[in-house]
Amino acid sequence: MPKRIFFLFILTSSFALNAQTFTDIKAGLTGVSESANCWIDYNEDGLPDIFVTGDFYSGNAHGIHTKLYRNQKNDHFTEVSTNVVNVFRGDLDWADYNLDGITDLFMIGETSTGLKIARLYKNNRTSSFQSVPLNIPGVRDGSVEWGDYDGDGDQDLLITGESDKGPITKIYRNDRNDQFSALQTEFPQVSFGMARFADFDLDGDLDVVISGNVSNGLVATELFRNNKGHFERVNFGFIGLKLSDIAWGDYDNDGDLDMAINGETQQGRVETQLFNNQNNQYFIPIFPGFISVRSGSLDWGDMDHDGDLDLLLTGESTLGPVSKVYRNDRNDNFTDMNADIIGLHMSDGHWADYDNDGDLDVLVSGMSKSFQFIARVYRYDPVKTDTVRDRSDDDIWSNTVVVQELAVKTHFYVYASCYADLDGDGNKEYHAFFSPIRKPKVQYEMEGKFNRIIRRDYPLWYEFDQGNIISNGFYLEQKAIESKNIAIKEYQSKGFEVHELNW
C-alpha cells in the first residue's frame, strides 16, 4: 500500500542511519501453506485487515482454510466468520468491479473436494459476502488480478491457472451488471505461474506479462503490449520461469515501471531477476544480489518512507525457505536487511501499514524449514539516529514528514521536486511540481500522466538533480486538498518555485 509522505529537497540537512527491526506481534493467525494472502480494509474503518487462504495438517488430518481477520488496533486481530469458500493452491484480488464504492473479492483455487473454483464475491462492508454466479472456469496453481485494460472505467479480470481442460490465460472483460466476456488473445496458456497487468510503456493502457508452464510443456515469460485493446507480443528476451511471481514497481524513480520476477527455469535453475525499464523501449538486467527463489512471492513497498521502493521476497532457495527484505539504496543497489522474518516457501508476503504509524509492516504465510504451517504479522520498528554532514552546492537532500495513512485511498495527487537549470540560463534553482487532485482508474495512472507532461513542457527534465515522483492518496477529497496545500506552502517556505501541472 502506498504511503502518504511528502518530501522536501533542500541544500543541506540531516540524514538518518537506520537500525530496523521486524517484530512478530503474535497475531494468532492460523498457519497455512500453498497459500495466498493480502491486506484489505473490507469494512472500511481505515485499518487494513487480513485475508489468507491455504492448507495445513493437524496430525494426519488435512485442512483447508480461507480466513478473514479484522484489525482491532493495538496489534490485535480477531477472526471473523465468513461464507467465502475454503481453498488452497489459489490466489485472490480485490477491486470495486461494480462501481458501488466498495472493494469486492475474486479468488481462485482448489477446495477440499478437489473442485477448482473461480469465484466472485460482492462486498457489503460486512463479513457476509454475496457470491455472484459467473461463467468462468475454475482454476488452481495460477493467479488473478483486476485491472481496467480497455479504459472504460470498470475493472476487468486477468486469470491464469490449471483448469479441468488444461492451462489457461484469459482476460475477462467487465460488461457490467455482473457479466464478463472472455477476450480472444494469443497469450500462452500457463499454469504454475503468474500474469500481471502493468502500463510498462506509459501509453495510458495496461499491458500484460505472463510466466509459467505452457500447455506444450515448455516454460515461458512473455510480455504483451496493449494496442487499443489488442495484445501484441513484444520480444524482450526474458527467461522463461515457472513456480513464479512478478512484481512491477518504479524502483529507480525514473517514471516508468521496472520488473522483478522469480521462479524456476526449464532446466530446474532457481532465479530472482530485476529488469530495469529503459525509457519504455527495452529492459536491461540489473544484478543487485537478490537471493534466487521459486514457489514464493515478491512485493514492492516504500518500507522506510525514504521515497524509493524496497523489496519483500519469500520462497524456496537452494539453501531452503527464505523471507528477505531488501532496502533500496538507489543507483541499483539494495541491502539485505537481515530481517528476523521466518523463512517460508509455498508462500506469499505483502506490505501494509496496519498500525498507521507511517511505515510498512509485513504479512507472510507459508511453510517453514521445519515443516511448520505459518501465517504471521511482523511490525516494522525503525530506530533512527540523525547525523549531519557537509554537502556540495549541487546536492539535494530529503527530509520526510509523515502524514497519517488511510487504508482506502481514492483521491490522489503526485508531485516532484528538484534543483535544476530549468530554463537553460545557466543557473540552478529549486523547483516543485504538483499535479491536480484526481481519482485514477488504475495504479500508476497519475504518475504516467505527470511524467509525460513534465517531459513535454520541461525538456531539461533529464538534467534534474534527483527529481523523484511521489504519490499521495486519500479517501476524502478535502483531506487531499489540505495535504497538497500544506506541501505547497512548505516548499514555498524553503524558496522553491512551485509549478502546477494541469490535465
N, C-alpha and C positions, 0 to 999 in steps of 0.2 A: 504494500500500500504506500502510495507516495506520501512524503512528509510535508507538513506545512511549515516551511522555513524560508526566511529571506536572508540574502547575503549582501553585505556592504563591502565593496572592494576599495581599500584606501592605501595610501602610500606606505605607511609604516604601521605596525600593530603588533599584537601578541599572537603567539601560536600555542597550540595545545599538544603536549606529549601525553598520549592516552595509554592507560593501562586498563584494558577492558576485561570484564568477566561476564560469563553467562551462568546464571543460577537456575537450577531445576526448582521450580516453585511447588513441586509435588501436587500437581493439579488433580490427580486421581482419575486420569483418563484410562479407559480400557485399552490395553496394548493390543496391536494388530500388526499383521504382516500382509504382503501383497496388497499394499494399502494406497489410499488416496486421501488427502486431507486439504482443508482450506480454512481460511478465516472468512467469516461472513457475519455482518450485523443483520441477522434475519429479522429481528424485532425492532430495528431502527431506533435503538435507545442511545446510539452514539458510542457503543462499546463493541469491539469485534468479538464475535462468538466463534465456536469451533465446530466444524463438521468433519467427521472422519469415518472411513469405511475400511474393511479388511477382514482377515480371518485370524483365528488363533486356535490353540489346543488347550484343553483342560483335562489332564490325564490322557485318555485315549479318545475323548470326545472332541470332534471338530466343530467349532463355532464360527459363524459369520455375523458381523455386526455392521450396522450403519448407526452412528451415534451423533447426536447434537448436544452440545454443552453451552449453556448460557453463561455469559460473563457477568459475574456478580460483584465485580470490583475487588480491590484489595487482594489480588492473586487467587480469587476463588471462582471456580467454575462448577456449575450444577448440571447434571444430566437431565435432559428434557425428553419426555416420551414423544415420539413422532410416528406417523403412519408411513414413513418412507421405507422402501424395501431394503432388506439386508443384502449387501453384495460384497464381493472381493474381486480382485483382478480387474478393477474398474477405474473410472475417472469421473470427475464432476466439474461443473462450472455454473456460475450464477450470472444472470443478466435480467433486465426488465424487458422480456420478449414481447409483452402485450401492451406496453406503454401506459401502464396504470400507476407508475411511480414506485413500484415495489419490485425488488430483485427476486427472480424466480430461479428454480433449480432444474438442471438437466444432468442426468447421470447414466452411465453405462456400467456393465459388469456382469458377474455371474452369481446366481442365487445358490442356496444350499441344495436345491434340487437339480442343479446343472443348467437351469434356464438362463440364456443370455438375454439381457434386457437393454433397452434404450428408452428412458422414461423421463417425461416432463412433469414437474410438479409446480403448480401455481402457488405462490406465497401470499398469505393473507396477514402477515406480521405476527402469526402465532405458530406454534409447533404442529398445527394440523394443516398439512399441505394438501391441495387438491390435485389428484392425478388427472392429467389431460391425455385422452387417448390419441395416439398418433400412428400413422402407417410408416414407421421407421424400424428397420430390423434391429434386433438386439445384437450387441457385440461385447466381447471381453478382450483383454490384453490390447488395449488401444487408448484413444484419447478423445476428448470432446472439448470444444471451445466455441463460445459465442463471438460473433463479430459481424458488422454490417458491411459485407463485401460489396453490395451493389449501391450503397449510399442512399437508400430510400428511407432511412430514419428508423428502421427496426432491425433487430438482431437476428442474424442467420446462424446456422449450425454447421460446424466442421467436425466430422466424425471419422475416426479410423478404428480398426479392430477386426477381430475374427468373428464372423457371423456363422450361422449354420451352413451357409453356402460358400464359405471361404473368406479370405481377407477383403475388406472394403475400405475405400477412402471416398467420402462423399461430402458435398456441400448441400444442405437442405435450405432452400430459400424460404424465408418467412413471408407467407402470403397473408398474414394477419387472420384474425378470427379463428385462431388455433389450427391453422392449416399451413403445412410445409410441403414444398415440392423439391424433388431431387434434381440437382443441376447436372447436366451432361458435361463431363470433363475428360481429359486424358491423364488424370492423376494415376500414379502407380497405386495398386490396391495393396495395402500393407496391414500387418498385424505386428504385435510385439514392438511397437514403435510409437510415433508421435506425429501430429500435424499441428501447425501453429499459423495463425494469421499474423501479418506484420506488413506495414507500408514501408518496405525496405528502400524503395526508390523515391519516396516523398512526393508522389504524384497525386496524393489525396484518396487513394483507394487501397484496400487490403489485399496484399499478395499472400501466397501460401508456401510454406516449406513443409516437406514430408520426409520422414525417415522410418525405416523398419524392414521387416521381412516381406518381400514382394511375393505375389502369388506364384511366380515361376521359380521360387526357391532362392533367388538372389537377395542381396541386401542393397538398399538404395538410400541416398539422401538427395532430394531434388527440390529445386526452387522454381516456383511458377509465378510469373508476373501477371497481374490483373490488368487486362486491356479492355476496359469498358465492359466488364462482366465476363469476358472470355479469358481463360488462363493459358498462358504460353510458357513452355519450359525454357528456363534460362540456364545455360551450362556454365556453372562457376567451379566445377571440379571438386565439389565437396565429397569427402569419403563416405561410402555407404555404411550406415550403422543400424543395428537393431538393439532391442532392450535399451532404448534411448530416451533421452529427454532433451528439450530445446528451450532456450530462454533468450528472448530478444531484449536488448537494452542499449542505450547510448552511453557506454561506459567511459568514452573519451570526451564526451560533451561537445562533439562537433556538429550536432544537429541531425545526424542520421543514426539508424539502428544497426547495431552490431549483433553478432550471433554467437552464443555459447551452446555447445552440443556435447553430449557424452553418449557412450554405448559401446557395443561390440561389433567388430568388423566381420566380414565374410570369413576371414581366416582365424577368428577367435581372439584377436588382439583387442584389448580394452583401451578406450580412448576418452579423453576430455579435451576438446579443442575450442579455441576462441578465434573468431574471424572478424577482422576489422573492415567495416564498410568504407570503401574509398570513393567518396563523393557520389554514391548511388550507382557507380559504374561497374565495380568489381569488388571482390573481397580478398584480403590477404591474411594468411595465418599469423597469429601472434603466439608467442611462447612464454606465458607468464609463470609456468611451473605448476599449473593445476594438477592434482593427482587424477589419474585416469580411473574411471569407474564405469560400471554398467548397472542396470536394474536400479536406478536411483533417480535423483531429481536435481534441478538447477533452478535458482530463483535470484533475480537481481533486486537489490534494495539499498537505499542510502542509510545503512546501519547507523553511522555516526554523524549524520546530518552535516557532512562537510562539502556537499554539493556534487559528489560523484557516486556512482553505483558500486556497491560491494556485492560479493557473490556468496550465496549459500549453496553448498553442494553436499549431496548424500549419495551412497551407493556402494557397490562391491568392487574393491580394488584387488590387485594381486596380493595385497597384504591382509585382506579381509575387509569387513564392513567399515566404512568411514563416514563421518559427518564433519565438514570443514567450513570455516568462514574465512574468506579471503578479503582483506581490506584493500581497497583501491588506492594506491599511492600515486596514481597518474603516470603519464608517459609510458603506458603499457606495463607498469609494474604493479604487482599485487603481493601482499604479505599474508602468509598463513598465520592467523591469529592464535592458533593452538587453543581454540575454544574448547572448553570442557563439556562438549556435547557428545552423547553416546553415539558410537559408530553404528550405522544401520544400512541394510540393503533390502531389496524388495520394498523400497521406502519412498517417502515423499517428505518434502520440507518447504516451509514458506515463512516469509517475514510478515509481521504486523506490529503496530504499536498498541498492544492490547490494554496497557495500563495508562495510555495517553500521557506519557512523561516526555515525549519528544524524540525518542529513539526507537529503533526497531527491535522487536523480540522475535523468538523463533518457535515454531511448531514443527515437530518431527514425528514420524511414525514409521515402523518397520521392524525388521528382525535384527537382533544384535549378534555379536560373535558367539555368545554363549547360548544362542537359540532362544533368547527371551523375546516375547512379543511386547513392543514398546509403543507408547504414544505419550509424548512429554511436551511441556511448555518450558522454555528457557527465557528468563528475563535478562535483558541486556543491562548491565550496570557499569557504565563508563566512569572511570576515575580520572579526572583531568588536573594537570598541573600547568599553569601558564608560565611561559618564559618569554623573553624579548631578545631579539637580535636585530642588528642593523641590516638595512636593505638598500639596494641601489635605487636610483630615481625611476628606473623602468619597471620595478617590481610592483605587483598588485597583491595585496593581502586580503584575506577574507575573515570577517567576524560573523558569527551566526547569532541570530535572535530567534528562538523557538517560539512559535505561536501554537497554542494548543490545537491538536488534531481532532477532527470529527471523522468517524469511520465511513460515513456515506458522504460523498462529495459530488456535486453536480455543477456548481458554478466555478469556473476556472479562469485564471489569468496567468500569463507567463511573462518572464522578464529576463533581461541580461544586463550586465554592466561591464565596463571595460575602461582601459586607459589607452588612448589611441589618437593618432592623427587622422581624425575622421574626415576632414575636408581637404586633406592633402596640402596644407600650407606649411608643413614642416614642424608644427608644434603639436605636442600631445596634450590632450585634455581628458577629463573624466566624464564619461557618458553613461546614462542608464536608459534602457529601452523597455517600454511596457506595452503589452497587448491590451485590447479591450477585454471585458469580462464576458465569457461565452459559456454555453453548455455544449461541450463537444460530444459527438456521437460515438467516437471510438478513441481508444488510447493513442496518445501522441499526435492527435489531430491539431491541437493548438500549437505544439512545438513545430510541426511541419509548416503550417501557415506562417508562423513567426519567422522561421528560418528563410523561407522563400522571399518574404517581404524585405528582410534585412539584406539578403543578397542582392535584391533588385534595387533597393533605394540607397544602399551604402556599399558601393563597390570595394571600399577599402576594408570591409569586414574581415577578410582573410589576414589582415595585418594587425587585428586587435590583439591586445595583450590579455590572455586569459578571459576571453568572453564566453561565459557559460550560460546556457539557457536553463532557467529554473521554473518549475510549475507549482502553483499554489491552488488547492481545491477546497471548496467549502459547500456545505449543504444549503446554507441560506445565502441568497444574493447580497443582502445587506452586509453580512459578515465579509464577503469577498470585497465589496466596495470599501469597507472600513480598513481591511488589511492592505489593499492596494494604496489607499490614501496615506496610511502610515508609512509604507515602504517608500512612496514618492517623497514624502516630507523628510524622511531620514536621509535619502540620497541627496536631496537638495541642501540639507543642513551640512553635508560634507563637501559641498561645492560641485556636485555632479550636475551636468546639464541633462535634463530629463526629456526624452523623446517618446511621444505617444504614437504607436503604430495602430492603424485602424483598418478593419476589413468588415 
